[in-house]
């Protein structure tokens, strides 16, 4: 058992006997633990890995869900609100640069079909900022998106790349100079969807929880048994620590935040649930000849076909993370599986389980990364110069229910004292934490906290400095075998 010690004093409600057990130390479980512990609630957090937040290749905030044409407007609004909360709480984890959306001529989509949703999101954002100016974390609402016709790009292509782009036009210059303008339908869209650093999120959560006596973090720990107490008033959790020692602890409330393995915890608790799991990977590339700061660029395409969406995510020092939504790149044949009547846990085949244990062959790393480079180079010709920049970022993503297009999800309940985190996107984690606070109060397990601002709900984590977070994030990236550049900020928040 790895018990994170603290040097801080207790917060309100620390004298309450209620203890919440959280199984899974990914973005959801760790965020829930932080939210509860910051309110003085006692938490036992169990994580099988050696550190927190080791999940899927998080790289994008999804402040409006504009990467996904197929999801509903309501899901987009939900993702917008959740992203604003995430930016307010995890203020040093975002890469403040816009996202460009381009529709190739060979795609069935029409750029004008995007405009009603963009207008709705802009108006929603405007309303949220009017309600609370602190919600203005995506910039001025009038700048939420901007349209570019071909003549705009021809004009921008004549300008030099700025060293530190600030305006939408400045961010668009390297795109205008690098793409074949004949390949696209117009307008192109620039939208204020930012990047999200998985390493700085992991660093923020680890450093903050390290300061909270209310939260005991058990890493290298496997939960082996769950027994519901008599009258359903809590759970007995059995677990095995890194020394293979067996332990038991009683908790008043249990949160299943197992990520793609959420179903295994449901099985231990004998609680059925229908869900899907999808294995995905993103690829790290290095473009040493790159001479500009790029926005993120999304080239829309039909998912699962050879023309699937291509996603270019920039990091410092010429590193780029690539997604190609084809079965030869990010998606995998038989990579989407469903649960069945015998188990709540969808079963990936042996090859995926091997990858999830960090066992990729060098040949497959190079082969799939090169395919990702080729997929991007059909739109950004000079990107063919890029090389393999490291091992893939990968993981399995859970999707509750049976709709593979679901992107905005948060929490479900099967028992009075058992909650299940079912986020698909990282920005949904705070919604789960809020819902669990409400549930604990409704069950009279805690005194309902007084109304607070987002920032005041997280007094300890708000004190963390960008310098300390980046330094720890670089350490995590190196320990996990990734370029430390992926841990550093890019965009307006460079200090």
C-alpha positions in Angstrom: 0.0 0.0 0.0 1.3 3.4 -0.9 -0.2 6.0 1.5 0.2 9.5 0.3 1.0 11.7 3.4 -0.1 15.3 3.9 1.1 18.4 5.6 -2.2 20.3 5.5 -4.9 20.8 8.1 -8.3 19.3 8.0 -11.1 20.9 5.9 -14.8 21.2 6.8 -16.6 17.9 7.6 -13.4 16.0 8.4 -14.9 14.9 11.7 -17.7 12.9 9.8 -17.3 9.1 9.9 -18.3 8.7 6.3 -15.6 7.0 4.2 -15.9 6.8 0.4 -14.0 4.0 -1.5 -13.1 4.8 -5.1 -11.8 2.0 -7.3 -9.7 3.3 -10.2 -7.2 6.2 -10.2 -7.8 7.4 -13.8 -9.0 10.9 -14.6 -12.5 10.1 -13.2 -11.5 8.3 -10.0 -8.8 10.8 -9.2 -11.0 13.8 -9.9 -13.8 12.4 -7.7 -11.2 11.7 -4.9 -9.9 15.3 -5.2 -13.4 16.8 -5.2 -14.4 14.9 -2.1 -11.2 15.3 -0.2 -11.1 19.0 -0.9 -14.5 19.1 0.9 -13.0 17.2 3.9 -14.6 13.9 3.0 -12.5 10.8 3.8 -11.5 8.8 0.7 -9.8 5.5 0.0 -8.6 5.5 -3.6 -7.4 2.2 -5.1 -5.3 2.1 -8.3 -3.8 -1.0 -9.8 -1.1 0.9 -11.6 1.9 2.6 -10.1 0.7 6.2 -10.7 -2.5 8.1 -11.3 -4.1 8.9 -14.7 -2.7 6.3 -17.0 -5.7 6.0 -19.3 -6.6 6.6 -23.0 -4.7 9.2 -25.1 -6.3 12.3 -23.7 -5.3 15.3 -25.8 -8.4 17.5 -26.5 -10.8 19.4 -24.3 -13.9 19.0 -26.5 -15.3 22.4 -25.6 -18.4 22.0 -27.8 -17.8 18.6 -29.3 -17.0 19.9 -32.7 -14.8 17.0 -33.6 -18.0 14.9 -33.8 -20.6 15.6 -36.5 -22.7 12.7 -35.5 -23.5 13.6 -31.9 -26.6 15.6 -30.7 -26.6 19.3 -30.0 -27.4 18.5 -26.4 -24.3 16.4 -26.1 -22.3 19.3 -27.5 -23.8 21.8 -25.0 -23.0 19.4 -22.2 -19.4 19.0 -23.3 -19.1 22.8 -23.6 -20.3 23.3 -20.0 -18.1 20.5 -18.7 -15.1 21.8 -20.5 -15.5 25.3 -19.0 -15.6 23.7 -15.5 -12.5 21.7 -16.3 -10.6 24.8 -17.4 -11.6 26.6 -14.2 -10.4 23.8 -12.0 -7.5 22.4 -13.9 -6.2 25.8 -15.1 -2.6 24.7 -15.8 -3.5 21.6 -17.8 -4.7 23.1 -21.0 -2.9 24.1 -24.2 -4.5 27.3 -25.2 -4.6 27.1 -28.9 -7.6 26.9 -31.3 -8.8 24.0 -33.5 -9.3 24.2 -37.2 -12.0 22.1 -38.8 -11.7 21.4 -42.6 -13.9 19.3 -44.8 -12.1 17.7 -47.8 -13.8 17.7 -51.2 -14.1 13.9 -51.2 -16.1 14.0 -47.9 -19.9 14.0 -48.0 -20.2 16.7 -45.4 -21.0 20.3 -46.0 -19.3 23.1 -44.0 -22.5 25.0 -43.8 -24.1 22.2 -41.9 -21.8 23.0 -39.0 -22.9 26.6 -38.7 -26.3 26.2 -36.8 -24.5 24.2 -34.1 -21.6 26.6 -33.9 -24.1 29.5 -33.5 -25.9 27.6 -30.7 -22.7 26.9 -28.9 -21.6 30.5 -29.2 -24.9 31.7 -27.8 -24.7 29.2 -25.0 -21.2 30.3 -24.1 -22.3 33.9 -24.2 -25.1 33.2 -21.7 -22.7 31.3 -19.4 -20.3 34.2 -19.4 -23.1 36.6 -18.6 -24.2 34.4 -15.7 -20.6 34.3 -14.4 -17.7 36.2 -15.9 -15.4 33.5 -14.6 -16.8 31.2 -17.2 -15.1 33.2 -19.9 -12.1 30.7 -20.1 -12.5 30.2 -23.8 -11.9 33.8 -24.7 -14.5 36.4 -25.8 -17.7 34.6 -26.8 -17.8 36.5 -30.1 -14.5 34.8 -30.9 -15.7 31.3 -30.1 -15.5 30.5 -33.8 -14.5 32.2 -37.0 -15.0 31.2 -40.7 -12.4 31.3 -43.4 -13.2 31.4 -47.1 -10.6 30.5 -49.7 -9.6 34.1 -50.4 -9.0 34.6 -46.7 -6.5 31.7 -46.7 -4.9 32.9 -49.9 -4.3 36.3 -48.2 -2.9 34.7 -45.0 -0.6 32.3 -46.9 1.4 35.4 -48.0 2.2 36.3 -44.4 5.1 35.1 -42.3 4.5 32.6 -39.5 4.4 34.5 -36.2 6.6 33.3 -33.4 3.9 33.6 -30.8 0.4 33.6 -32.5 -2.3 35.4 -30.6 -5.2 36.2 -33.0 -7.2 33.6 -35.0 -5.6 34.9 -38.2 -2.1 34.4 -36.8 -3.0 30.9 -35.8 -4.3 30.1 -39.2 -1.2 31.3 -41.1 0.7 27.9 -41.0 -2.4 26.1 -42.1 -3.0 28.4 -45.0 0.6 28.1 -46.1 0.7 24.3 -45.9 -2.5 22.8 -47.2 -3.6 22.4 -50.8 -6.5 24.9 -51.0 -8.0 22.9 -53.9 -8.7 19.9 -51.6 -11.3 21.5 -49.4 -14.8 22.8 -49.2 -15.3 26.3 -47.8 -15.5 27.8 -45.3 -12.9 26.3 -43.0 -13.8 26.9 -39.3 -11.6 27.9 -36.4 -13.1 27.2 -33.0 -12.0 27.7 -29.4 -11.5 24.0 -28.6 -8.2 23.7 -26.7 -5.7 21.0 -26.0 -5.5 19.0 -22.8 -2.3 17.5 -21.4 -2.7 14.1 -19.8 0.6 14.5 -18.1 -0.2 17.8 -16.5 -3.6 16.4 -15.4 -1.9 13.5 -13.8 0.6 15.8 -12.1 -2.1 18.2 -10.8 -4.1 15.4 -9.3 -1.1 13.7 -7.7 0.4 16.8 -6.2 -3.0 18.0 -4.9 -3.9 14.6 -3.4 -0.5 14.5 -1.8 -1.5 17.5 0.3 -4.8 16.1 1.5 -4.8 13.9 4.6 -8.4 13.1 3.9 -7.4 10.9 0.9 -5.4 7.7 1.2 -4.1 6.7 -2.2 -3.3 3.0 -2.6 -1.3 2.5 -5.8 0.0 -0.9 -7.1 -3.1 -2.2 -5.4 -5.7 -4.7 -6.8 -9.2 -4.9 -5.4 -10.0 -8.6 -5.2 -13.4 -8.8 -3.5 -16.5 -6.6 -2.8 -19.1 -7.6 -0.2 -22.1 -5.4 0.4 -22.8 -5.0 4.1 -26.0 -6.0 5.8 -28.9 -3.7 5.1 -26.9 -2.3 2.2 -25.2 0.3 4.4 -21.7 0.1 2.8 -19.2 -2.3 1.4 -16.3 -4.4 2.6 -13.4 -4.0 0.2 -10.7 -6.6 0.0 -7.5 -5.7 -1.8 -3.9 -6.9 -2.4 -1.0 -4.5 -2.1 2.3 -4.4 -4.0 3.8 -6.9 -1.6 0.9 -9.3 -2.2 -0.4 -8.7 1.3 -4.2 -9.0 1.7 -6.1 -6.2 3.4 -9.8 -5.4 4.1 -11.5 -2.1 4.7 -15.1 -1.0 5.2 -16.4 2.0 3.3 -19.8 3.7 3.6 -20.1 4.4 -0.1 -18.4 2.8 -3.1 -17.5 4.5 -6.4 -16.6 2.3 -9.4 -14.3 4.4 -11.5 -12.5 1.5 -13.2 -12.4 3.0 -16.7 -12.5 0.4 -19.4 -12.4 -2.2 -16.6 -15.5 -0.8 -14.9 -17.3 -4.1 -15.8 -14.9 -6.1 -13.7 -15.8 -4.1 -10.6 -19.5 -4.5 -11.5 -18.9 -8.3 -11.6 -17.2 -8.3 -8.2 -20.2 -6.4 -6.8 -22.6 -8.8 -8.6 -24.3 -5.8 -10.4 -25.1 -6.3 -14.1 -24.6 -3.5 -16.6 -24.5 -3.2 -20.4 -21.6 -1.4 -21.9 -19.0 -1.3 -24.7 -15.3 -1.0 -24.7 -13.2 0.4 -27.6 -9.4 0.1 -27.9 -7.8 3.2 -29.6 -4.3 4.5 -30.1 -2.8 7.8 -31.1 0.7 8.2 -32.5 3.6 10.4 -31.5 5.5 12.0 -34.4 8.3 14.5 -34.7 8.4 17.0 -37.5 11.9 18.6 -37.1 11.5 20.9 -40.1 8.4 22.5 -38.6 8.9 26.2 -38.3 5.6 27.4 -36.9 3.3 27.1 -33.9 0.3 25.2 -35.2 -3.3 25.1 -34.1 -4.9 21.7 -33.8 -6.4 20.7 -37.2 -9.2 18.3 -37.8 -9.8 17.0 -41.3 -13.2 15.4 -41.3 -13.9 12.0 -42.8 -16.1 9.0 -42.5 -15.1 7.0 -39.4 -13.8 3.5 -40.0 -13.2 4.0 -43.7 -9.8 4.7 -45.4 -10.9 8.4 -45.5 -11.5 8.5 -41.7 -10.9 11.8 -39.8 -7.3 12.9 -39.5 -6.4 14.8 -36.3 -3.2 16.8 -35.9 -2.5 17.8 -32.3 0.6 20.1 -31.7 3.1 20.0 -28.8 6.3 22.0 -28.3 9.6 21.2 -30.1 8.0 19.9 -33.3 6.1 17.0 -31.7 2.6 16.1 -32.9 0.1 13.6 -31.8 -1.9 12.0 -34.7 -5.2 10.3 -34.8 -6.4 8.7 -38.0 -9.9 7.2 -37.6 -9.3 4.2 -39.9 -8.8 0.6 -38.8 -5.2 0.8 -39.9 -4.3 3.7 -37.6 -6.3 4.7 -34.5 -9.1 2.2 -34.8 -8.6 -1.6 -34.8 -10.4 -4.5 -36.3 -12.4 -6.1 -33.5 -11.4 -3.2 -31.2 -15.0 -2.4 -30.2 -16.6 -5.1 -28.0 -19.8 -5.4 -25.9 -20.7 -6.9 -22.6 -23.0 -10.0 -22.4 -25.4 -11.7 -20.0 -22.5 -13.5 -18.3 -20.4 -10.5 -17.5 -20.6 -6.7 -17.3 -17.1 -6.5 -18.7 -16.6 -6.5 -22.5 -13.8 -8.8 -23.4 -11.0 -7.6 -25.8 -9.1 -10.3 -27.5 -5.6 -11.3 -26.4 -3.7 -9.0 -28.7 -5.3 -5.9 -27.2 -4.8 -7.1 -23.7 -1.1 -7.5 -24.6 -1.0 -3.9 -25.9 -2.7 -2.6 -22.7 0.2 -4.2 -20.8 2.6 -2.0 -22.8 3.6 -4.9 -25.1 3.8 -3.4 -28.6 6.1 -4.7 -31.2 8.5 -2.1 -32.6 7.4 -3.1 -36.1 3.8 -2.3 -35.3 4.7 1.0 -33.7 6.6 2.1 -36.7 4.1 0.7 -39.2 1.0 2.3 -37.6 2.8 5.6 -36.9 4.0 5.8 -40.6 0.4 5.1 -41.7 -0.7 8.0 -39.5 2.0 10.3 -41.1 0.9 9.3 -44.6 -2.7 9.9 -43.7 -1.9 13.4 -42.5 0.4 14.1 -45.4 -2.4 13.8 -47.9 -3.6 17.1 -46.5 -0.4 18.7 -45.1 2.1 17.7 -47.8 5.3 18.6 -45.9 4.2 16.4 -43.0 5.7 13.5 -45.0 9.0 14.7 -43.5 7.8 13.6 -40.0 9.3 10.6 -38.2 8.3 8.3 -35.4 8.5 10.4 -32.2 7.9 7.8 -29.6 5.7 4.9 -28.6 1.9 5.3 -29.0 -0.5 6.8 -26.5 -3.2 4.2 -26.2 -6.0 2.8 -24.0 -9.4 1.4 -24.0 -12.4 3.7 -23.7 -15.7 2.6 -22.0 -19.0 3.6 -23.6 -22.1 2.9 -21.4 -25.1 1.3 -23.1 -25.0 0.3 -26.7 -24.6 3.6 -28.6 -21.0 3.8 -29.9 -21.4 7.6 -30.8 -22.1 8.6 -27.2 -19.6 11.2 -26.0 -21.3 13.0 -23.1 -21.9 10.7 -20.2 -21.2 10.8 -16.5 -22.6 8.6 -13.7 -25.1 5.8 -13.1 -26.5 4.2 -9.9 -27.5 0.6 -9.4 -27.5 0.4 -5.6 -28.2 3.1 -3.0 -24.5 3.2 -2.0 -22.8 2.3 -5.3 -22.1 4.8 -8.0 -20.5 4.1 -11.4 -18.4 6.6 -13.2 -19.0 6.2 -16.9 -17.3 9.1 -18.6 -16.3 8.9 -22.2 -14.5 12.3 -22.3 -12.1 13.6 -19.6 -14.0 16.8 -19.2 -17.0 14.9 -17.8 -15.1 13.8 -14.7 -16.2 16.9 -12.6 -19.9 16.2 -13.4 -19.5 12.7 -11.9 -17.8 14.2 -8.8 -20.7 16.7 -8.4 -23.3 14.0 -8.7 -21.7 11.9 -6.1 -21.5 14.9 -3.7 -25.2 15.3 -4.2 -25.9 11.6 -3.7 -23.9 11.5 -0.4 -25.9 14.5 0.8 -29.2 13.0 -0.2 -28.3 9.8 1.8 -27.3 12.0 4.8 -23.8 10.6 4.7 -22.4 14.2 4.6 -23.6 17.6 5.3 -24.4 19.3 2.0 -21.6 21.8 1.2 -22.6 25.4 1.0 -22.8 26.9 -2.5 -19.3 27.7 -3.7 -17.5 28.9 -6.8 -15.7 26.3 -8.8 -12.4 27.7 -7.7 -13.3 27.7 -4.0 -14.3 24.0 -4.2 -10.7 23.2 -4.9 -8.6 25.4 -2.5 -5.6 23.1 -2.4 -5.3 22.3 -6.1 -5.8 26.0 -7.0 -2.6 26.8 -5.1 -0.4 24.6 -7.3 1.9 26.6 -9.6 2.4 26.0 -13.3 6.1 25.5 -12.7 5.6 22.7 -10.2 2.9 21.0 -12.3 5.1 21.1 -15.5 8.1 19.8 -13.6 6.2 16.8 -12.2 4.5 16.2 -15.5 7.8 16.0 -17.3 9.0 13.5 -14.7 5.8 11.4 -15.3 6.3 11.6 -19.1 9.9 10.4 -18.8 9.0 7.6 -16.4 6.3 6.4 -18.9 8.7 6.5 -21.8 7.3 9.5 -23.7 9.0 12.7 -24.9 9.0 15.3 -22.1 7.8 17.9 -24.7 4.4 16.4 -24.4 4.2 17.6 -20.8 5.0 21.2 -21.6 2.5 23.9 -22.4 1.9 25.3 -25.8 -0.1 28.4 -26.8 -1.2 31.4 -24.8 -0.5 29.9 -21.4 3.3 29.7 -22.0 5.0 31.4 -19.1 
